[in-house]
Amino acid sequence: MADQMARRSLDFDPDPDDYYSATRFDVLASQMREVKRMLREGSSTQLRVAYILLDNAAEVIMYRSIYPELINNAFHANILRRWEEVVAGTDDPTALEHYEEAKRRVIPPQKLNKIENDFAEKANFLLGRGKVTRDLATSLKELYRYRNEMYHRDHVRYDVLKAVTAIYFDVACSLLERYDETTQHPVWLGPPITVGGNVTEEDFKQPASVLVDELRSGVEWDWPAIARELKENLEGRFQKLTSTVEVLDLLLGNIGDDVVLKLAQTYRSHATSGPDDLKGLAVEYLSTKDLRKLVRRTERLDPTRDHIRFFNHFAEIERSFEALEEPVQALFEDLERARSLAVEEQIEAGRIERFNNRLGDRETDQG
């Protein structure tokens, strides 16, 4: 609670020096330039850092882009309170109409708190205001999932890290193209210092646009090749899952692939006495039929289409697949661990038995 109180709230009554600062924009520009450098050098360690920097830049751009959209929210809230007083004393339909109109304009405090604290809510809000496209908003939310894995769980998808970092770089540039630093204060203060020179208002070009041109200069991506890399990675994971299910089926006594999948998704939360009991367990789970559907959807992915749209479809399939992949892998690891412990227990029992035998032999000799 104390941390929440200490955090800056979205009251949109900022210090102009804080919300219109060339230095602040230069920090963002430097961050994006560093990402470009790391992408070019391309080591796994650098790509991991670059990805986290990109994610931070994306959230900062979205946060700042929300400001001009909600700068008048307090004003609209005050108007709403006045209409609430009016409708409390009348049932006039015109007054009710004005009240409903004022209500639609106000973002309530609970919603503001979600926008401030949740990455996906920021993307959804900007989508609702027409500031980003649906494809861009979707890709931002999907890419954020990878960031959470890296940042919170130290799980890095090294096999596709360069591909998804390249996509995030392009998405961040597209987001930056829509960002207007001059809207961070309601008064026009002239071109930012970062542009430099004697630029008139007529030929002024937004600093974000200048930065994006610089960032994209000299960076060539083979998007179909990147898309194929992602598709092949997912197809390989499908094959690995199929092999793992076959091994589990053998270990568990040929209970059938569908029962294996059901067991993997339920065994930690639903105790059963055996396969027959498991078959009758009424729970929702992803079956072999669902897996085949995911495989077919992956086969239909077209690497030559728009790379952002391709990634969004790929990520959607991947999320559905991981709901099956992760529990199957967990079941396999648990069984391997149990088998290893059983073997160790047998070995230790053998040692104890041999020790007792030797001890008995010595006692016999001494007697």
N, C-alpha and C positions, 0 to 999 in steps of 0.2 A: 504493500500500500504506500509506504514512504517513497519507494522508487517511482511509483506512478504519479504521486503528488509532485515529485521533483522534476519530472519530465515536462518539457514544454508542451502545453496544450494547444490545440488548433483554434485559438481565439481570434487569430487574424487581425491583431492590432500590433504589428511589428515595429521595431525600430527601423526607419528607412535605411540607415547605414548598414544594418544587418541584412536586410532583404534586397538591397541593390548594391552589390559590391563586385567590383572588377576582380578583386583578390579571390573572392569566393568562386567566381567562374573559372579563374585561372587554376584553382585547385582541382576542379573537375576536369579541365583540359589536360593538366599534367597527369592526372590519373589515367585518362584514356590513352594518352601518348605512351605511357609506361606499359599499358596492356598491349598496344600495338607492337612495341619492341619485344615483349615477352613472346607474343604470338610468332614473330618472325624467328626468334631463336629456338623456341619450341621444345625445350626440355620438359619432362613431366612435372618437375618441381615448379618451374616457371609457369606452366599452364595452370596448375592448381591455384597459384597466387593470382594469376591473371583473371581466372574465373571469379574468384571472390571479389576482386577489385571491380570487375564488370557488374556483378550483382549489386554491390554497394552503389556504383554510379547510377544504375538503373533505378534503384529505390530513391536515391537523392533527387534525380530528375523528376520522377513521378511526384515526390513530395512537394517539390517547388512548383510543379505544374498545377497542383491542386490549389495553391494559394490564390491565384486570380479568379478561380472558379467559385471560391467560397468567401471572398473578401467581404461580400455584402450579406453574409448569412446572419450576422447579428442584427443588421437593419431589418431583414425580413422577419426575424424572430420577434422583434419589437412590434412590427406591423401585425403579426399574427396575434400577439397578446391583446392588441387593441380590438381586433375583430372578435376575439373570444369574449371580450367584455360586451360587445354589441350583441352577439348572438345569444348571450346568456339572458338578455332581457327582451328578445323578440324571436318570432318564428318566421320573419319575413324571408321569402325565398331568395331575394336579391342579396340580402346580408349573408345568408348561408352560402350562396355561390361565391361571394368575395372571401368568406372565411376559408372555404375549401381551396380556393386558388392560392391564398396566402399560405395555407398549410403545405401545399405541394412544393412551395419554394424553399421551405425551411428544412435543413438537415439537422435532425435532433442530436443532442449530445452523445447518446449511445452510438449512433451511426458515425459521428465524428471520431469517437474513440477507436472504433474499428478501422476506420480509414487511416488513422495515425499509426496504429500498431500492427496492421496486417498488410503484408505485401500484396496478396491477392485482392484485397479490398481496394487498394489504391488503383490497381489495374482495372478492376471492375468499374470503379467510379469514373475514371477517365474514359473508359469505353462508353459508359452511359452518357457522358457529356460530349461524345463525338470527338474526343481529342486523340484517340488511338483507334486503329482498326480492330476488328474482332480477332483476326489472325495474329496481330501483334500482341494483344492482351493475352490470348491463349498461350502463345510461345513464352511470354514473360513468366506466367504462372508455372508452366512446365519446366522451364529452365531453373526456376527458383527451387524446385524439388531437388535437383542435383546439388545446388549450393548448400542446402540444408544437410544433405548427406556428408558433404566434405567438411562443413563447418562444425556440425554437432556430433557426427558419428565417425568422423575420420574415414569415411568410405569414399574412395576415389575410383571412378570408372575409367581406369587408365586406357583401356582398349578403345574407348570412344572419346577420350578427353579432348583431343585436338579438334575433332569434328564438332562437338557441342560448344567448345569455346569459340570456334570460328563463327558458329551460328549466333551465339550470344553477342559477340562483337558486332555483327551485322544488325542484330535486333537493337542493341544499345545505340548504334549510330542512327537507326531509323527513329528511335525514341527521341534522340537528341535533336534530330531535324525538326521535330514538332515542338521543341522547347524554346520559349522566348524569354530570355533573361530580362528584357525591358518591361515585362508585365509584372515583375515582382514588386513594383510600387505603382500606385495609381496615377502618379504624376510623371509626365514625360521628362526625363532628365538628360536627354541627349544620348549619343552613341557611347557605349562603354569604353573605358580606357583600353581594353584589350584589343580593340580594332586598330587604334593608333592612327596618326596622320590627321589631316584636316578633311574629315568626311562630312559631307552635307547630309541633311535629312533625306534629300531626294535620292541620293545614290548609296544610302546606308544599307549595309547587308548585315543581318543578324549574326552576332558572334558565334552562335551555335552552328549556323549554316557554314560559316567559314571553317570552323573546327572540323565538321563532318567531312568537308571536301579534303581537308588535310589528312584526316585519319584514313579515308578510303583511297587516297592517292598512293599508288605503288603496291597496293594489296590486291592480289588477284586470287580468287577462290574458284576452284573447280567444283561448283555446287553439285552437279550430277555425281561426281566421284565421291564426294562427302556423303551424299544421300545413299549411294550404294554401300559405302562402308558401314553406315548405320543399319541398313537393311540386312546385310550379310552378318553383322554382329548378332542381330535378333534371331535370324535363321539358325545360326550356330547355337544359340542358347536353347532354341526349341529342340534341336537335335540332342543336346546334352541332357535336357529334361527327360526326353523320351528314353534315353539310355538309362538314366537314373531310376526311372519308374520301372523299367524292365528288371534292373538289379534288385530293387525293393520287392518286386513281385516274387522273384526267386527266393530271396531271403525270408519272406513271410509265408512261403508255402504255396505259391501259385494261386493267390486269392483273386487275381484279375486286376488289370490296370485301373479300372474305374474305382474299385474298392481301395486300391492303393492311394489314389488321389483323394478319395473321401476321408481315409484314415489320416493322411497328411494334414488335412485342413481341420480335423476335429479332435485328434487324439489328445491334445493338451487341454481341451475344455470339456470333452465328453468321454468319460470312462466307459469302456465296453469290455465284454468278456471274450469277444472273439469276432471273426469276420461275419458270422451269421447275424450276430447282434448289431454289428456295424451296418450291414446292408439295410436293416429295418430302421435305422436311426433317421428320424425326420428332421433334417437340417439342410439349409441351403449350402451348396458347394459347387465349385467349378468342376465339371466332368470332362471326360475324354472328348465328348461332343463339343464342349466349349473350347477346348484346346484346339481341335481341328478348325473351328471357326476363326480363331486367332491366327492360325497358320495361313489360312486362305486370305485373310485380310492383309497379312504381311506380304504374301505373294503378289497381291494386287497393288502394292505401293509402287508408285512410278517415280524413279529417281530423276526423271527429266522435268518434272513439274516444278512449280515455284518452291524454292527450298524451305521457306518458312512454313508454308502450308504442309509440305511433306513432313517436316519435323513434328508439327502438331499432331498429324495422324500417326506417325511413328510413336510419339510419346504416349498417346492415348492407348495404343495397342500394348506398348511396353508396360504401362501401369496395370492393365488388366492381366497381362501375363505374369507379372511379378506377384500378383495375389495368389498365383499357383506355384510359381518357381520357388519362392522363399520357403513356404511350408514343406514342400517336397525335399528341398535341400536340408532343412532342419531335421526332418524325420530321418533322412539318410545319415546325417551326422550323429543324431542321438542313437541310432541303431549301431553304428560303428563304434561309438563310445561304449555302449553297453556290451558289445562283443569283446572289445578290448579289455574292459574291466573283468568280464567273465574269464577270459584267457589268463589275465594276471592273477585272478583269484585261484584258478586251477594250478598255476605255476607255484604260487605261494603255498597252497595246500600241499603240493608235492614236496616242497622244501621242508615244511613242518613235519611231514610224515617221515622223510629221510632223517631229519634231525632226531625225531623220537626213536626211530629204529636204531640209529647209532648210539644214542644214549642208553637204550635198552641193552644193546650188545655189550657196552662197557660195564654196565651193572652186572650182567651175567658173568663176564670174565672176572670181575672183582669178587663175585660170590664164589 
